Amino acid sequence: MTQKAQHKNAQTAETQKEIKKPRKILPKEERRQQLIEATIRCIARDGLGSTTMQMVTKEAGLSLGIANLHFDTKDNLLRETLRYVAEEYHSGQIAIMKGHEAEDLTSRLTALLNFQLSQGVTQRQKMAVWFAYYGEAGARPVYQKIVSAWDRAAAKQLENLFEAIIEDGQYQNIDAADLAMGYSALIDGLHLALLVTPRELTKKQAKAIAKDFLQRAFPKHL
Protein backbone atom coordinates (compact mmCIF):
# COMPACT_ATOMS: atom_id res chain seq x y z
CA MET A 1 0.00 0.00 0.00
CA THR A 2 1.39 3.41 -0.94
CA GLN A 3 1.93 6.17 1.61
CA LYS A 4 -0.81 8.20 -0.09
CA ALA A 5 -3.31 5.34 0.23
CA GLN A 6 -2.42 4.81 3.91
CA HIS A 7 -2.97 8.50 4.61
CA LYS A 8 -6.35 8.38 2.85
CA ASN A 9 -7.43 5.33 4.84
CA ALA A 10 -6.39 7.01 8.09
CA GLN A 11 -8.47 10.11 7.22
CA THR A 12 -11.47 7.91 6.37
CA ALA A 13 -11.21 6.07 9.70
CA GLU A 14 -10.98 9.37 11.60
CA THR A 15 -14.03 10.71 9.77
CA GLN A 16 -16.01 7.58 10.62
CA LYS A 17 -15.06 8.00 14.28
CA GLU A 18 -16.39 11.56 14.28
CA ILE A 19 -19.62 10.45 12.61
CA LYS A 20 -20.15 7.67 15.17
CA LYS A 21 -19.29 9.95 18.10
CA PRO A 22 -22.53 10.58 20.04
CA ARG A 23 -23.79 14.14 20.17
CA LYS A 24 -23.54 15.70 23.61
CA ILE A 25 -26.99 16.10 25.14
CA LEU A 26 -27.22 18.88 27.68
CA PRO A 27 -29.53 18.60 30.71
CA LYS A 28 -33.01 20.08 30.33
CA GLU A 29 -32.36 22.92 32.79
CA GLU A 30 -29.17 23.88 30.98
CA ARG A 31 -31.04 24.16 27.68
CA ARG A 32 -33.72 26.29 29.34
CA GLN A 33 -31.06 28.53 30.84
CA GLN A 34 -29.40 28.94 27.44
CA LEU A 35 -32.68 30.06 25.92
CA ILE A 36 -33.51 32.46 28.76
CA GLU A 37 -30.07 34.08 28.61
CA ALA A 38 -30.38 34.38 24.82
CA THR A 39 -33.80 36.02 25.31
CA ILE A 40 -32.26 38.55 27.69
CA ARG A 41 -29.65 39.48 25.08
CA CYS A 42 -32.26 39.75 22.31
CA ILE A 43 -34.61 41.95 24.36
CA ALA A 44 -31.73 44.22 25.42
CA ARG A 45 -30.61 44.56 21.80
CA ASP A 46 -33.87 44.60 19.82
CA GLY A 47 -36.63 45.36 22.32
CA LEU A 48 -39.33 43.22 23.86
CA GLY A 49 -41.87 43.60 21.05
CA SER A 50 -39.37 42.76 18.31
CA THR A 51 -37.98 39.62 19.93
CA THR A 52 -39.04 36.38 18.19
CA MET A 53 -38.44 32.69 18.86
CA GLN A 54 -36.32 32.52 15.71
CA MET A 55 -34.09 35.34 16.97
CA VAL A 56 -33.71 33.69 20.35
CA THR A 57 -32.84 30.26 18.97
CA LYS A 58 -30.29 31.77 16.60
CA GLU A 59 -28.76 33.72 19.48
CA ALA A 60 -28.64 30.58 21.63
CA GLY A 61 -27.33 28.37 18.83
CA LEU A 62 -30.23 25.97 19.27
CA SER A 63 -33.03 24.75 17.03
CA LEU A 64 -36.57 26.12 17.01
CA GLY A 65 -37.76 22.62 17.87
CA ILE A 66 -35.79 22.64 21.13
CA ALA A 67 -37.24 26.06 22.04
CA ASN A 68 -40.77 24.81 21.36
CA LEU A 69 -40.08 21.68 23.39
CA HIS A 70 -39.08 23.69 26.46
CA PHE A 71 -41.44 26.69 26.21
CA ASP A 72 -44.03 25.80 23.54
CA THR A 73 -44.76 29.48 22.70
CA LYS A 74 -42.98 32.83 22.63
CA ASP A 75 -45.30 34.15 25.35
CA ASN A 76 -44.23 31.34 27.67
CA LEU A 77 -40.57 32.06 26.96
CA LEU A 78 -40.98 35.79 27.64
CA ARG A 79 -42.94 35.09 30.82
CA GLU A 80 -40.29 32.70 32.15
CA THR A 81 -37.53 35.15 31.28
CA LEU A 82 -39.27 37.86 33.29
CA ARG A 83 -39.74 35.43 36.16
CA TYR A 84 -36.03 34.58 36.05
CA VAL A 85 -34.88 38.22 36.07
CA ALA A 86 -37.34 39.21 38.81
CA GLU A 87 -36.49 36.23 40.99
CA GLU A 88 -32.74 36.72 40.59
CA TYR A 89 -32.90 40.35 41.77
CA HIS A 90 -35.59 40.19 44.42
CA SER A 91 -34.59 36.86 45.96
CA GLY A 92 -31.06 38.22 46.32
CA GLN A 93 -32.09 41.33 48.20
CA ILE A 94 -34.76 39.54 50.24
CA ALA A 95 -32.17 37.04 51.49
CA ILE A 96 -29.96 39.94 52.62
CA MET A 97 -32.82 41.77 54.35
CA LYS A 98 -33.88 38.61 56.18
CA GLY A 99 -30.38 38.27 57.57
CA HIS A 100 -29.31 35.11 55.73
CA GLU A 101 -25.84 36.58 55.23
CA ALA A 102 -25.52 38.67 58.40
CA GLU A 103 -27.81 39.15 61.38
CA ASP A 104 -26.30 42.50 62.37
CA LEU A 105 -28.58 45.32 61.16
CA THR A 106 -25.76 47.59 60.02
CA SER A 107 -24.19 44.77 58.02
CA ARG A 108 -27.55 43.96 56.42
CA LEU A 109 -28.09 47.58 55.43
CA THR A 110 -24.62 47.85 53.90
CA ALA A 111 -24.93 44.51 52.11
CA LEU A 112 -28.30 45.54 50.67
CA LEU A 113 -26.88 48.79 49.29
CA ASN A 114 -23.86 46.99 47.81
CA PHE A 115 -26.07 44.35 46.21
CA GLN A 116 -28.58 46.77 44.68
CA LEU A 117 -25.81 48.70 42.94
CA SER A 118 -23.48 45.77 42.29
CA GLN A 119 -21.96 44.90 38.92
CA GLY A 120 -24.31 41.95 38.49
CA VAL A 121 -27.50 43.90 39.18
CA THR A 122 -26.54 46.99 37.16
CA GLN A 123 -25.47 45.00 34.09
CA ARG A 124 -26.88 46.93 31.14
CA GLN A 125 -28.51 43.92 29.46
CA LYS A 126 -30.45 42.94 32.57
CA MET A 127 -31.50 46.51 33.37
CA ALA A 128 -32.69 46.97 29.76
CA VAL A 129 -34.79 43.80 30.08
CA TRP A 130 -36.15 44.81 33.48
CA PHE A 131 -37.37 48.21 32.27
CA ALA A 132 -38.65 46.76 28.98
CA TYR A 133 -40.94 44.48 30.98
CA TYR A 134 -41.98 47.30 33.31
CA GLY A 135 -43.06 49.23 30.23
CA GLU A 136 -45.26 46.31 29.19
CA ALA A 137 -46.56 45.44 32.67
CA GLY A 138 -49.56 47.77 32.44
CA ALA A 139 -50.68 46.22 29.16
CA ARG A 140 -49.98 42.58 29.99
CA PRO A 141 -51.72 41.24 33.12
CA VAL A 142 -49.45 38.18 33.32
CA TYR A 143 -46.28 40.30 33.38
CA GLN A 144 -47.84 42.66 35.91
CA LYS A 145 -48.76 39.75 38.17
CA ILE A 146 -45.18 38.41 38.20
CA VAL A 147 -43.60 41.82 38.77
CA SER A 148 -46.13 42.90 41.42
CA ALA A 149 -45.77 39.72 43.46
CA TRP A 150 -42.00 40.08 43.72
CA ASP A 151 -42.22 43.85 44.29
CA ARG A 152 -44.63 43.36 47.19
CA ALA A 153 -42.46 40.68 48.79
CA ALA A 154 -39.33 42.85 48.55
CA ALA A 155 -41.17 45.96 49.78
CA LYS A 156 -42.45 44.09 52.84
CA GLN A 157 -38.97 42.84 53.75
CA LEU A 158 -37.50 46.32 53.32
CA GLU A 159 -40.18 47.77 55.57
CA ASN A 160 -39.46 45.07 58.19
CA LEU A 161 -35.74 45.83 58.03
CA PHE A 162 -36.33 49.57 58.45
CA GLU A 163 -38.73 48.94 61.37
CA ALA A 164 -36.06 46.85 63.11
CA ILE A 165 -33.44 49.57 62.56
CA ILE A 166 -35.79 52.30 63.80
CA GLU A 167 -36.50 50.32 66.96
CA ASP A 168 -32.84 49.42 67.50
CA GLY A 169 -31.65 53.02 67.07
CA GLN A 170 -34.67 54.54 68.83
CA TYR A 171 -35.15 56.91 65.93
CA GLN A 172 -38.02 59.33 66.33
CA ASN A 173 -40.63 60.59 63.85
CA ILE A 174 -39.73 58.09 61.13
CA ASP A 175 -42.32 55.94 59.36
CA ALA A 176 -40.77 52.70 58.10
CA ALA A 177 -43.31 52.22 55.30
CA ASP A 178 -42.86 55.73 53.89
CA LEU A 179 -39.09 55.52 54.16
CA ALA A 180 -39.02 52.12 52.44
CA MET A 181 -41.17 53.44 49.60
CA GLY A 182 -38.92 56.47 49.16
CA TYR A 183 -35.75 54.38 49.19
CA SER A 184 -37.15 51.89 46.67
CA ALA A 185 -38.13 54.74 44.36
CA LEU A 186 -34.62 56.17 44.68
CA ILE A 187 -32.98 52.83 43.77
CA ASP A 188 -35.31 52.36 40.78
CA GLY A 189 -34.51 55.89 39.63
CA LEU A 190 -30.77 55.30 39.95
CA HIS A 191 -31.03 52.06 37.97
CA LEU A 192 -32.92 53.86 35.20
CA ALA A 193 -30.40 56.73 35.15
CA LEU A 194 -27.50 54.27 34.93
CA LEU A 195 -29.19 52.66 31.94
CA VAL A 196 -30.31 55.79 30.09
CA THR A 197 -27.61 58.33 30.98
CA PRO A 198 -24.49 56.34 31.93
CA ARG A 199 -22.19 59.25 31.01
CA GLU A 200 -23.90 61.52 33.52
CA LEU A 201 -24.08 59.07 36.43
CA THR A 202 -21.46 56.51 37.40
CA LYS A 203 -22.10 53.50 39.62
CA LYS A 204 -19.84 55.06 42.24
CA GLN A 205 -21.94 58.23 42.24
CA ALA A 206 -25.17 56.23 42.36
CA LYS A 207 -23.96 54.31 45.39
CA ALA A 208 -22.91 57.55 47.11
CA ILE A 209 -26.39 59.02 46.55
CA ALA A 210 -28.15 55.96 47.97
CA LYS A 211 -25.73 55.79 50.90
CA ASP A 212 -26.34 59.45 51.71
CA PHE A 213 -30.09 58.76 51.84
CA LEU A 214 -29.60 55.91 54.30
CA GLN A 215 -27.07 57.83 56.41
CA ARG A 216 -29.50 60.70 56.83
CA ALA A 217 -32.26 58.29 57.86
CA PHE A 218 -30.12 56.02 60.09
CA PRO A 219 -27.02 57.94 61.22
CA LYS A 220 -26.34 55.46 64.04
CA HIS A 221 -26.29 52.49 61.67
CA LEU A 222 -24.45 53.67 58.57
C-alpha positions, 0 to 999 in steps of 0.5 A: 500500500502506498503512503498516499493510500495509507494517509487516505485510509487514516483520514477515512477512519478518523471521519467515521469516528467523528460520525459515530461519536454521540452528540452531547446532550445537555440537561433540560435545565441547561437548555432552558437557561441557554434560551432564557439568557439568549432572550435577555440578550435579544430583548436588550438589543432589539426590544421586547416587542421585536424579539421572536423565537427565531431570533432567540434560537439563533442567538442561543445556537439551538433549534426552534424545535428545542425552544418549542419543546421547552417553552411551547410558545414565545409568550411562555418564553418571555414570561419565564424570562421575566420570572427569572430576572425578577427572581434573581434580583428580588430573591437576592435582596430579600435574602440579605434583608432577612439576615441570611448573610448577616444578622447585624442590622448595620451589616444587612443595610450595607450589604443591601446597598452593595447588592442593589448597585453591584456589577451583576444587578446593574449589568446593562442587558439585565436593566434593559430587560427589566425596564422593557418588561416594566413598560409592558406590565400595564398592558400585559396582566401576566407580566404585571402579576409576576412583577407585582408579586415580587415587588410586594415581597421585597417591599415588605422585607424592606419595611421590616428591616427599616422597622427593626433599625428604627427600633434598634436606634430609637429613631423618632418621627420616622415611618418605616413604610414611607421611608421604604417606599422612598428608598425603593423609588430612589434605587429604581430611579438610579437604575434607570439613570445608569441605563439611560444616561451612563455618562452623567451618572457613574455607579460610584456616584449612584452608590454615594447618593443611595448611601447618603439617603440611608445615612440621613435616615439612620445615622447610628447604623451607617 
